């Protein structure tokens, strides 16, 4: 077990080192450390500078808040509709075309549509809902439909039904699938929120609007844009680590 954990850390460190080497190589090949492709050191220095400003933390907080609102709405809808579809095959068939459309529709098209329908402030939230909902919905449905039928039959023979059947059989199965769905969709939702803020161009105090403002301020200087992007990457990485350990804890208690 210790050897396996040690190997994972070695792989992680090696992977990060590889990314840095490629980043440095591209910056050197372009021979342009600021205007087009800044090197890691300038980017990290700018990141530290930006993290010392209250404005940056305000942007992080606002982006996270809007993303959480959208994600929680998507999560609630996925639980309700996923439970219905998982237990009623007819509804699963009815919902399938809608889910496929949501998975296939271009994200940029949704942004422009929501800009017209609800305005720039609400468009990113709606986009997060529609992007994360299919992933979470399929996780819930998968958790129910992949339960061994013999287990369900045995539970019913023992008198389990309704809420008891759900809490003892379905909920643990849903939880393991849903943890994977959350891990997959949470980081994606954060990226989608930032992209929507950039495309709408009118979302107050978010990482996306900060990136857009930096680009408009000085189009020739990409360092702030890389720095804000690095902040987003680190934030998503922290959330992914927390989700990973939460998933391991959940599986260990099942």
N, C-alpha and C positions, 0 to 999 in steps of 0.2 A: 504493500500500500504506500509506504514512504517513498519507494523507488518510483512508483507511478506518479506520485505528486511532484517529486523532484524533476522527473522528465517533463511534466507539464510546464513547470516554471522555466526550465531550460528552453523548451519550445517557444514559450511566450517571449522570453528575452531575445531569443534568436530572431523571432518574427519582427519584433520592434526594431532590432538592429538592422534587419534587412530593409525595412521601410525607410529608415533614416539614410542608409547607404544609397538607395534608389533616389530618394529625395535630393541628397547632396549631389549625386551624379547628374541628375537632370538640371539642377541649378548651375552646376559648373559647365555642362554642355551648352547651355543657353548663354552662358557668360553674362548673365543679367540677374543680379541678386535682389533687385528691388522692383523694377518696373513690371516684369512678366512673371518670374518664378523665384520668389525670395527663398534664401536658404533657411534651414531649421533654426540656426542661431539667432538670426534677425527676427524670425517669427516668434521664437520663444521669448526673446527680450521684449517684443511688443506685447505679447500675451501677458507677461508679468506687469507691464506698465498699465495695460487696460484693466487688469484685475484689481489694480489699486484705485480705480475710479468708481464712485458710487453709481454712475450712469450705466456701467457695464453690468453691475449686479442687478440694477433695475431692469435692464433688458433681459437678463437671464430669468429673473423672477416672472416678468410679464409673459415671456414666451412659454415658460414652464406652466404657468397658470392657465393660459389659453389651451395649451396642449392637454393638460389634465382634465379640463372641463370637457373637451371633445372626447378624450379617451374614456372618461367615466360614463358619458352618455352612450358611447359605442359599447362599452362593457355591459351596461345594464340592458341594452337592447339585445345584445348577443346572448346573454343569459336567458332572457325571457323567450326569445324566438328560437334559440338553440334547444332549450328544454322541450318546447312544443314540437319542433321538427324532429328532434331525436327520438321522441316517444310516439309520434304520429307520422308514419311513412307518407301519407297523403300530403301533409303540409311540407315535408322535406322535399317532395317533388315539386310542389307549388313554389317554394322559395328558391329552388335551384337556379332558374333562369335569372332571377334578380341578383343572386350572389355572383354568378358568372359575369353579368354585366358590370357590376361594381368592381370586380377584379380586373376587367379588361379595359374599361374606359380610360382614356389618357388623362393623367392627373392635371396637366395644363388646361385641358378643355373644361374640367370641373372648376378650376380657379376662375376662369373668365366667365363661366356661367354664374357662379356664386357672386362675383363682383356685380353683375347686373341685378341679380335677384335680391341679395341681402346687404350689399355694400362691403367695403374693404375690411371693416372691423370684425365682422362675423364670418367672413368667407374662410379664413384659416381654420376656425373651429369646426365648421361644417365639413371641410376637407379632411381633417383628422378623423372625424366620425365615419365618413364614408370609406376611408382607406383602411382604418383599423377594424371596423365592424366585420367584414368578411372573414378575416383571419381569426378573430375571437369566436365568431359564430361557428365556423368549421371546427374549431377546437372543442367547443361544447358538444356539437353533434357527433364528432368523432369519439369523444369520451363515452357517450351513451351507446352509440351503435357498435362499438368495439368490445362491449362487455360480453363475456361468454354467456351464451343462452342458458347453459346448464346451471350457471351460478344464479341467474335470474329465476329460473324454474325452482331451484332448491330453496331460494329465499321465499318465494311465494308459497311453497309447500309448508315452510316453517311459519307461515302466517304473516310474513312481511308484505305490506302493501302501502300505497299512498306515500305519506311523508316518511315513514320508517324505511320503505324500500329506497326512497331517494337518498336519505341521509347515510344509510349503511352500505348501499351498493353503488348507486349512480354518482353520488357526490365525490367519493374518493377517486373514481375513474375520471370524472370531469376535471377534478383538481389537477391531476398529473398532466392531462392534455392541455388544460387551460394555462398552466404555468409555462409550457412551451409557446403557446399562442401569445401570451403576454410578453415573453422574452423577445419574440419575433416582431411584434407589432409596436412595442413601446419605443424602441429606438427609431423605428421607421416613422412613427407619429411625430417624434421630435424633429426629424429631418424634414418631414412634410410641412410642419408648422413653420419652420424657418423659410423653406422655399416659397410657401404661400405668402409670408410677410414680404419677401422680396418682390414677388410678382404683383401683389396688390399695391405695394408702394405707399400705403397710407395707414399701416398698423402702428399705433403709437408705442414707442419704447419696447422693441423686441430685438432679438439677435438678428433677425432678417432685416428689419428696418435699419439697424446699426450697420450692417454690411452694405446695404444700399446707400446709406448716407456717406459711408467711407468712400465708396466708389464714385459718388457724385462730387464729393469734396475734392478728390485728387485721383482721376482715372488712371494716372501714370504710376501710382503707388499701390501695389498689391499687398504690402506687408500687413496693414490693418485687417484686410479681408481674410488673409491666411490666419491671422491671430484670432479673429472672431470664430473662424471655422474650427481652429484647434480647440478653443474653449468648448464649442458644441460637441466635438469628438470626445473630449475628456469627460464631459458631463454624461454623454450616452454610455461611455465605457464604465463609469461609476455605477450608473443605473443597471447596466447589464451584469456587473459583478454582484450587486445586491440581489438581483433577480435570480442569478445562478445559485447563490448560496441559499436563498429562500426555497428554490425548487429542490435542492438537495435535502434540506431540512424536512420539507413536505414529504418527499419520497421515503425518507428514513423513518418517518412516523406512521407510514401506511402499513 
